[in-house]
Structure formats: C-alpha cells, structure tokens
Amino acid sequence: MANSIAKGLLLSAALMLLAACNDANTRPQIDIEGKTMGTFYSVKVSGTLTESKQQLQQEIDALLEQANDDISTYRPDSVLSRFNQNTTAEPQPIPRGMADIILTAQRIGRDTGGAMDITVGPLVNLWGFGPDKRAVKVPSQQQIDAARQHIGLQHLKLLSDSRGEWLQKDLPEMYVDLSTLGEGYGVDQLVRLMARKGITNYLVSVGGAVSSRGVNGQNKPWRVAIQKPTDRENAVQALVDLQGYGISTAGSYRNYFEQDGQRYSHVIDPVTGRPITHKLVSVTVIAPTALEADGWDTGLMVLGTEKALKLAEEKGLAVYLISKTDDGFSAVMTPQFKAFLVQ
Ligand code: FAD
C-alpha cells in the first residue's frame, strides 16, 4: 500500500481491509497498480470483471501513456513539449483532452486572479522544480524578473474550428506547465474508463488525485484519508466518502529545497515569482471532477488561508485548509466539504 500514499492523501482501503477481513459478505476486490507521470497509479475494483485483470491493466496503461504523450513536460516529444519548444505565434493543433484541461485551467486561473497560472513554467524551471530538476540555489531577482517576462495567461489562446482545437501563444518563450492538473486529468480518464465498462464500485488514484464510487471488497463505502501535513507517514487528519466525486490535495511540505534554513516549496506565486511563504501548508478540494479539484488546490494554496477560504465560500467549493500555527496546525473547512466527512 505504501505506493498509494501520495502527496497528502492516503487510501485508507487498507485500514478497512484489515478491519473487516473476516467479514462474511465480502466481494472480490481487484487491485491494479503501476507507474505514471513520475508517480504511481492505483485502480481498485470490487465485484467481478468482464475481462481479465491483465486486459484491464493494458487499457489503463494505454490511457495513461496517451495522457503522458499529450501533456508531459518530461517527454521532449509530447504535444505540450513541442508547443513549448515552438517559438512562433502559429496556432498548434492539440488533442481534445488537452483542450479541456486548458479550458479548465484558464477558468480557474481567472477565478483565482492568476494565482493558478499554467504559464508559470519558466519560474517553476528557474526554481528547479521542472523536468531538469537541477539542484538549485535561490535565483537572483534579475533572473526572476527575466522569467516573469515569459508568463501570463492573457498571452495563451485556445482556438477551436471545424478541424479541431488549437493552442496559440504570443510570447515566443512561453512554457506551459500542466503538472498541477495532470494527475486529476489522469483520474478522470480512469473514471470514464470505469463508466464505459459499467464498473460502479471502484477507487482510482494518480499521485495525490483520487476518485471513488460505491463499495470496497468488504461491502463498505471506500474511505479516503487526508494526511496530517507532516513527513510522518499514515498520520490521518480526516476521512471522507467521495460518492463519485474527485479529490486532490496540494501541499508545500513534501516537494521543497532548503537554503540557509529557509524552505522553498514547488508552489510558485506568479505575482512575486517566488515560492509561497505563508502558513497555509495543505489544501484539499473535492469537486465533480478530479481535474477541477486538482486545478483549484494549487490556486487556493497560492492565495493563503484567508483569501482561499473567502474565495471558496464565494464559489461554494468543498475545501479543507490546514495552516501551520506556533504550536502545530489548525484546520478549517467549508460546509460543502463537511458533507463528505465521515470522521
Ligand atoms: P501540485 O501541488 O498538484 O502542483 C504543483 C506543481 O504545479 C508544481 O510542481 C509546478 O509544476 C506547478 N505549479 C507551481 N506553482 C503553480 C501555479 N501558481 N500555478 C500553476 N501551476 C503551478 N515528474 C517526474 O519526476 N517524472 C516524470 O516523468 C513526470 N512525468 C509527468 C507527466 C505528466 C503528464 C505530468 C502532468 C506530470 C509529470 N511529472 C513527472 C510531475 C509530477 O507528476 C507532478 O505533477 C509534480 O511533481 C507536481 O506534483 P503535485 O501533484 O505534488 O503538485
């Protein structure tokens, strides 16, 4: 189970499994796990399959491979990497799925006042959190100002015509980074695969994005746990039943580097060009799709506790925020999130 512990979320099906192994009315449960997007995926299905586990895993791997070929910045020949390498203002053809991600990202970008900004790639790479993940020291203000010249959602246009979808930039060195949305997109692809196969009892995850519906092998609703924002594994902060929704957590306590006693996380504020420094350390969002949840979690993370809570209440979002205090952590959630809480 260790590999399903992802960035702030851990699948507590194992807790349920241990708790109810001797329960009489169990159902067959099929567990499929693999690697994708530099992290792990897990597909759990309870009930009987109409095909072999191997066949289902082949379809899962093919779906996630396609997602990587479309939107990975870690593959130099992906559709997204070719768009980033192109320095003209010529519209580039993109697949439908990628257009849906960009559309969602542009809307959440506007709603968060630019806090969630998929054009932030030059800054992510400058701080060493991009594909070439080089060991970095804190960049100079001059380097940050130079990188900021190449970002801004207003310079990215999504076009659509009878031939399909196109992406256009008017900054030659614009570098779009979809890392904050990829895992949610991968989960939604798996949810659509379950629906196509008529599978109604499943729990699917890619990295820290999860969606679940129905019951597990013990005939009990799947439970997804939100981890305490510590490096200690398995510290559970809260348990939810997703009822078919998607969930994602953004955290600033896992992916960071330290220099002169200061932590620099991978969540970048596009306005300052620097990693966030406020006390909000974990944002969990539940939304109708995992893509939506994955987009909002980073945008709210950048805003900080007060602004994130105010925006979440205005938009009626299901949000759970954990902030660092002098003697530990404090948590606050919106009423919409409470509806999913089981503990
Ligand atoms: P989240 O908290 O969801 O998002 C943080 C990430 O979003 C940052 O790492 C940065 O990239 C970006 N970001 C930072 N600030 C902002 C902002 N203000 N607005 C918008 N975005 C921001 N990693 C590997 O190591 N190897 C791989 O082969 C690999 N392949 C990948 C393939 C795909 C298709 C995708 C989508 C990602 C891949 N990754 C890979 C990256 C990895 O999976 C994670 O996406 C990345 O580490 C961020 O993980 P997270 O979910 O914790 O970040």
Residues whose N, C-alpha, C, O or C-beta is under 5 A from the ligand:
A	BS01	FAD	K7 M37 G38 T39 A67 N68 I71 S72 Y74 A115 M116 D117 I118 V120 V124 F129 D177 L178 S179 T180 G182 E183 T249 A250 G251 H266 V267 I268 P270 D294 T298 V302
